[in-house]
Amino acid sequence: MPGEYKKNGAAVPAALPDRPQPHADSVEKAVLAALLRDPSAELLDSVRGLFKDRAVFYNPAHREIYATICELGKEDIKNVDLLSVVQRLREKNKLDAVGGEVYLAELEMAISTTVNLETWCNTLVKYDTLRQMITVCSESLLNCYDAEKDVDSLMDEIENKIFQIRGEDASAKIVAVKSLVRKEFEELIKIQNGEVETGLKTGYSIVDEYTGGLKPGEMFILAARPSIGKTSLALNILSNIGIHGVDGKPPVPCAFFSLEMTEQQIVRRLLCGEANVPESVFWNHQMGDAEFNRLQAAAGVLNKAKIFIDPTGGLSIAELRAKARRLKMKEKIQLVVIDYIGLMNADERLDSRQAEIQKISGAIKTLAKDLKIPFLVLAQLNREVDKNASANSKPKLANLRDSGAIEQDADVVTFLHRDREKSK
């Protein structure tokens, strides 16, 4: 039967149908009573904002009453009172189904004050979240008994559903420009007055001047030929944002996905960079007391940093999505760095490497938008940059290696370049 799985040959329900799901009938009544007693546009908008258009009422009758109140409120908030709600329910032939006029009259008298309305709404949202979790977990349990399903895809599907429940992955709605103009106008004024930041400052003034910082939802590409220093620059930016903070701002949690180096190598480079001690000092056994003291101080600083390193080689899109979402939920990361996109794998085998990079690039951009945080993604340039090396030559978008999709998906592309002829 649907909703069952087999355990030791016996059918067991995925959820517990005889056990009521989490809800609070008295709290539902209190919220509806508040809306009937104080039918103001501000109050109704506040409630709808807290509910985020979710059907948080467990009792079907309460759901219908709330929907009717909202319906009347959209037409004219002055029409929202006990008599108009009763009349509208009667017109829809649903008055008896919700308990009739007597029940609605009792409902209106269920509270004496609306002072705790926000707390009541948050309670209903919490119980609705728990009920959604029960549904997702029940479905996931059934899917886990399907041996034909791909494990990685199933885990990604489950995590995606849980992420959606948290309300952080809600699909964008179609909105009218006029509903956003005032808010964005005020936001621009705040930016002009320095009251809000446009994005995470990298600590490199020339980069921040041109880009305004690493903005939420953006994919920021840092590209260069091998051995030019893109990893070092990325680690410096990571250190500025995740360890020290920039322009007096506190440091924020960051994630570093290193497909090229081990976690030990990354931490070693962070330590030496923080201590301003070159690694060659240790190779040549030349560390003195000054270097030791700086290194010890650097270790103390890094111990307090919320930087998370994932050294998985050949990281796939599904793995990146799952890990980044988990870090966003648990650690509240504000920046993801990927070193580098050319070493990532698509979730499926495609005809060419260019097609794989195209899929990977699009997935990273989508993930950045979903998580609402910037992604700093390292990429390599092709050999044409070296072939055409001259005093005046500089990298172009066409020099991005493997795919033109990167330049299409990226919000900002930055190149690191050195005139190798001059540096010889």
C-alpha positions in Angstrom: 0.0 0.0 0.0 1.1 3.6 -0.5 2.8 5.1 2.5 4.1 1.7 3.7 7.4 -0.2 3.7 8.2 -3.8 4.5 10.1 -4.7 7.6 10.7 -8.3 8.5 7.9 -9.1 6.0 5.3 -6.9 7.6 3.9 -3.7 6.3 4.8 -0.7 8.5 3.5 2.8 7.9 6.1 5.4 6.9 4.5 7.9 9.3 2.3 7.3 12.3 -1.3 7.9 10.9 -3.0 7.3 14.3 -0.8 9.9 16.0 -1.8 13.5 15.5 0.8 15.7 13.9 2.2 18.7 15.8 -0.4 21.5 16.1 -1.9 23.9 18.6 -5.7 24.3 18.1 -5.9 27.0 20.8 -3.2 29.1 19.1 -4.9 28.8 15.7 -8.1 30.1 17.3 -6.2 33.0 18.9 -4.7 34.1 15.6 -8.0 34.1 13.9 -9.7 35.9 16.8 -7.0 38.6 16.5 -7.8 39.1 12.9 -11.5 39.3 13.5 -11.2 41.7 16.5 -8.6 44.0 14.9 -9.2 44.0 11.2 -6.5 46.5 10.1 -4.4 46.3 6.9 -1.2 46.5 9.0 -2.2 43.6 11.2 -3.2 41.4 8.3 0.0 42.2 6.4 2.0 41.4 9.5 0.4 38.0 9.9 0.8 37.2 6.2 4.4 38.2 6.3 5.1 35.9 9.3 3.3 33.0 7.6 5.1 33.7 4.2 2.0 32.5 2.4 2.2 29.1 4.0 -0.9 27.2 5.0 0.1 27.0 8.6 -3.3 26.1 10.0 -3.7 22.4 10.8 -7.5 22.5 11.3 -9.2 22.6 7.8 -11.9 24.8 9.2 -9.3 27.3 10.4 -7.6 27.2 7.1 -10.8 28.1 5.3 -11.6 30.9 7.7 -8.1 32.4 7.4 -8.3 32.2 3.5 -11.7 34.0 3.6 -10.3 36.8 5.8 -7.4 37.2 3.4 -9.7 37.2 0.5 -11.9 40.0 2.0 -8.8 41.9 3.1 -7.5 42.1 -0.5 -10.9 43.5 -1.6 -11.3 46.0 1.2 -9.9 45.7 4.7 -13.0 47.5 6.1 -15.1 44.5 5.1 -13.2 42.2 7.4 -15.4 41.6 10.4 -17.5 38.7 11.8 -20.6 39.4 9.7 -18.7 39.8 6.4 -16.7 36.6 7.0 -19.9 34.7 7.8 -21.6 36.1 4.7 -18.7 35.2 2.4 -18.5 31.7 3.8 -22.2 31.3 3.3 -21.8 32.4 -0.3 -19.2 29.8 -0.8 -21.4 27.1 0.8 -18.7 26.5 3.5 -20.3 28.1 6.5 -21.6 24.8 8.0 -18.3 23.1 7.2 -16.3 25.5 9.5 -18.8 25.2 12.4 -21.4 27.8 11.5 -22.1 31.3 12.9 -22.0 30.1 16.5 -18.4 28.8 16.2 -17.2 32.0 14.5 -18.8 34.1 17.3 -17.1 32.0 19.9 -13.9 32.3 17.9 -14.0 36.1 18.0 -14.2 36.0 21.8 -11.3 33.6 22.2 -8.8 36.3 23.3 -8.9 39.5 25.2 -5.8 41.1 23.6 -3.6 40.8 20.5 -0.4 41.7 22.2 1.1 38.2 21.7 0.0 37.8 18.1 3.6 37.6 16.7 4.4 34.8 19.2 1.3 32.9 18.2 2.1 33.2 14.5 5.7 32.0 15.1 4.3 29.0 17.0 2.1 28.0 14.1 5.0 28.4 11.6 7.1 26.1 13.9 4.4 23.4 13.9 3.9 23.7 10.2 7.6 23.2 9.7 7.5 20.1 11.8 4.6 18.7 9.8 6.4 19.3 6.6 9.5 17.6 8.0 7.3 14.6 8.8 6.1 14.4 5.2 9.5 14.8 3.7 11.1 12.2 6.1 8.3 9.8 5.4 8.7 10.1 1.7 12.5 9.8 2.1 12.2 6.7 4.2 10.1 5.0 1.4 12.6 6.1 -1.2 15.5 4.7 0.8 13.9 1.2 0.4 14.1 1.6 -3.4 17.4 -0.2 -4.2 17.2 1.1 -7.8 17.6 4.7 -6.8 21.0 6.4 -7.1 22.3 7.1 -3.6 24.0 10.5 -4.4 20.9 11.7 -6.2 18.6 10.6 -3.4 20.7 12.3 -0.8 20.8 15.5 -2.8 17.0 15.3 -3.3 16.4 14.9 0.4 18.7 17.7 1.4 17.1 19.9 -1.2 13.6 19.3 0.2 14.8 20.0 3.7 16.4 23.2 2.6 13.2 24.3 0.9 11.3 23.7 4.2 13.7 26.2 5.9 12.4 28.8 3.5 15.9 29.6 2.2 15.3 28.0 -1.2 11.9 29.3 -2.0 11.3 29.9 -5.7 11.2 33.6 -6.7 7.8 35.0 -7.4 6.7 37.2 -10.1 6.5 40.7 -8.7 5.5 44.1 -10.1 8.2 46.7 -10.4 6.1 49.3 -8.5 6.1 47.0 -5.4 9.9 47.1 -5.3 10.8 50.7 -6.4 10.5 52.4 -3.0 12.5 49.7 -1.2 15.3 49.7 -3.8 15.4 53.5 -3.9 15.8 53.6 -0.2 18.5 50.9 -0.4 20.5 52.9 -2.9 20.4 56.0 -0.7 21.7 53.9 2.2 24.5 52.6 0.0 25.3 56.2 -1.0 25.4 57.2 2.7 27.6 54.3 3.6 24.9 52.8 5.9 24.9 49.4 4.2 27.6 47.3 2.4 27.0 46.3 -1.2 29.0 43.1 -0.7 31.9 41.5 1.2 35.0 43.7 0.8 38.0 41.6 -0.3 40.6 43.8 1.3 42.0 44.8 -2.1 40.9 48.3 -2.7 41.3 48.2 -6.5 39.1 45.1 -6.7 36.5 46.5 -4.3 36.4 49.8 -6.2 35.6 48.1 -9.4 33.2 45.5 -8.1 31.7 46.9 -4.9 32.8 43.7 -3.1 31.6 40.2 -3.4 27.8 40.4 -3.6 25.3 37.8 -2.4 24.2 35.5 -5.2 27.1 36.4 -7.5 29.6 34.1 -9.1 33.0 35.9 -9.1 35.6 34.3 -11.4 39.3 34.7 -10.7 41.2 33.3 -13.7 44.9 33.0 -14.5 47.5 30.7 -16.0 49.2 28.2 -13.7 51.7 29.4 -11.2 50.6 33.1 -11.4 49.2 33.1 -7.9 45.4 32.8 -8.1 45.3 30.4 -5.1 47.5 32.7 -3.0 45.2 35.7 -3.9 42.1 33.6 -3.0 43.6 32.6 0.3 44.5 36.2 1.1 40.9 37.3 0.3 39.7 34.4 2.5 42.0 35.5 5.3 40.8 39.1 5.0 37.1 38.2 5.1 37.1 35.1 7.4 39.9 35.9 9.8 40.3 39.7 10.1 37.3 41.4 8.6 37.7 44.4 6.3 37.1 48.1 7.0 36.3 47.5 10.6 33.7 44.8 9.8 33.8 41.5 11.9 35.0 38.4 10.1 32.4 36.0 8.8 32.3 32.2 8.3 33.7 31.0 4.9 34.1 27.7 3.1 37.1 26.8 0.9 36.6 23.8 -1.5 40.1 22.8 -2.5 40.2 20.3 -5.4 44.0 20.8 -5.9 45.5 20.9 -2.5 45.1 19.0 0.8 43.6 20.6 3.9 47.1 20.5 5.5 48.6 22.5 2.6 45.8 25.0 2.8 46.2 25.5 6.6 50.0 25.7 6.2 49.7 28.5 3.7 47.2 30.3 5.9 49.5 30.0 8.8 52.6 31.2 7.0 50.6 34.0 5.3 49.2 35.2 8.7 52.7 35.0 10.3 54.4 36.6 7.3 56.9 33.8 7.3 57.9 32.1 3.9 57.6 28.3 3.9 61.2 28.1 2.6 62.3 29.1 6.2 61.2 25.7 7.4 62.5 23.8 4.4 66.0 25.2 5.0 65.7 24.9 8.8 66.3 28.6 9.3 63.4 29.5 11.7 64.5 31.9 14.4 62.8 33.1 17.6 61.1 36.0 15.7 59.6 33.6 13.1 58.5 31.2 15.9 56.7 33.9 17.8 54.9 35.2 14.8 53.9 31.6 13.8 52.6 30.9 17.3 50.6 34.1 17.3 49.2 33.2 13.8 48.1 29.8 15.2 46.2 31.6 17.9 44.4 33.8 15.4 43.5 30.9 13.1 42.1 28.9 16.0 39.3 31.5 16.3 38.6 31.6 12.6 35.4 30.1 11.2 36.9 28.8 8.0 35.9 25.4 6.7 38.0 23.5 4.3 36.8 20.6 2.1 39.7 18.9 0.2 37.5 16.5 -1.9 39.2 15.9 -5.2 37.0 15.6 -8.3 34.1 17.3 -6.4 30.8 16.8 -8.1 28.0 19.3 -8.5 25.8 17.2 -6.2 28.5 17.0 -3.5 29.1 20.8 -3.7 25.4 21.5 -3.5 24.9 19.3 -0.5 28.0 20.4 1.5 27.5 24.1 0.8 23.8 24.0 1.8 24.8 22.1 5.0 27.4 24.7 5.9 25.0 27.5 5.2 22.4 26.0 7.5 24.7 24.9 10.3 27.6 27.4 10.2 25.9 30.4 8.4 28.8 30.8 5.9 28.8 34.0 3.9 31.4 33.1 1.2 32.3 30.0 -0.8 35.7 29.7 -2.5 36.3 27.0 -5.1 39.8 26.1 -6.3 39.2 25.4 -9.1 36.3 24.8 -11.5 38.4 22.9 -14.0 38.9 20.0 -11.6 35.2 19.6 -10.7 33.0 16.8 -12.2 29.5 17.0 -13.6 27.0 14.6 -12.1 26.7 12.8 -15.4 29.0 11.8 -18.2 28.6 14.3 -21.1 29.9 14.3 -24.7 32.7 16.8 -24.0 34.6 18.5 -21.3 33.2 21.8 -22.5 29.7 20.5 -22.0 30.6 19.4 -18.5 32.1 22.7 -17.6 29.0 24.4 -18.9 26.8 22.3 -16.6 29.1 22.9 -13.6 29.3 26.6 -14.2 25.5 26.9 -14.4 25.0 24.8 -11.3 27.4 27.0 -9.3 25.6 30.2 -10.4 22.2 28.7 -9.4 23.6 27.6 -6.1 25.0 31.1 -5.4 21.5 32.5 -6.0 19.8 29.9 -3.9 22.1 30.3 -0.9 22.2 34.1 -1.4 26.0 34.3 -0.8 28.9 35.0 -3.2 31.0 32.3 -4.8 34.6 33.1 -5.6 35.5 30.5 -8.3 39.0 30.1 -9.6 39.6 29.1 -13.2 42.5 28.6 -15.6 43.3 30.4 -18.9 44.2 28.5 -22.0 47.7 28.6 -23.6 46.8 31.2 -26.1 47.7 33.9 -23.5 51.3 32.7 -23.4 51.5 32.3 -27.2 50.5 35.9 -27.7 52.5 37.2 -24.8 53.8 40.7 -25.5 54.2 44.0 -23.6 50.6 45.0 -24.4 48.8 41.6 -24.4 46.3 40.9 -21.7 43.9 38.0 -21.1 40.4 38.2 -22.6 37.2 36.4 -21.8 37.8 34.1 -24.8 41.0 32.8 -23.0 38.9 31.1 -20.2 39.8 27.4 -20.5 37.3 24.7 -21.5 34.2 26.7 -22.0 32.5 30.0 -23.0 29.8 29.2 -20.5 31.9 30.5 -17.6 31.9 34.0 -19.0 28.1 33.8 -19.5 27.3 32.6 -16.0 29.8 34.8 -14.1 28.8 38.2 -12.8 32.4 39.3 -12.6 35.5 37.9 -14.3 38.9 39.1 -13.0 42.2 38.1 -14.5 45.6 37.8 -12.8 48.3 38.4 -15.4 52.1 38.8 -15.5 54.1 39.8 -18.5 56.4 36.8 -18.5 58.7 38.3 -21.1 59.5 41.3 -18.8 59.8 39.1 -15.8 62.5 36.9 -17.3 
